[in-house]
Amino acid sequence: MRIYETIYIIQPEASEDEVEKVVQSVESLITEDGGTVVRVDVWGKRRLAYEVKGFHEGIYVLTRFECNPAFPKKLEDAIKLNETVIRYLVVHFDERTLRLEAEQARRNQAALESRTAAGPDRRVESDRPRVETISADAEEPVEA
């Protein structure tokens, strides 16, 4: 079993029920083929970088799943037939990418714990905004 991630964009005028129907159909395709859904994130309506099929916005959905290597082609074929999906992408996650993602999650957790340990009214040095002012008679910036 390999880990894959797909992101697909649904037409912006789709109702919540239609979005849920598309998400459920993708999930059922994955599970019917023996795969497992790891995570589903509905990002909501966002502006597209460029016009796609006449749309300037779309509802983004991200799904991470495990399946056999032949399944992504079947998923792509099924998504192509769905008229509410205006764009999609399926990518394979290799071991290196998964390790990097786990390392980033550990770093984020450590940073969160260090902020929590500093207390609610105290800030960690990296959280303090750095403000510099330039004095008219000084050649170098002076920290305020």
Secondary structure, 3 states (H helix, E strand, C coil): CEEEEEEEEECCCCCHHHHHHHHHHHHHHHHHCCCEEEEEEEEEEEEEEEEECCEEEEEEEEEEEEECCCHHHHHHHHHHHCCCEEEEEEEEECHHHHHHHHHHHHHHHHHHHHHHHCCCCCCCHHHCCCCEECCCCCCCCEEC
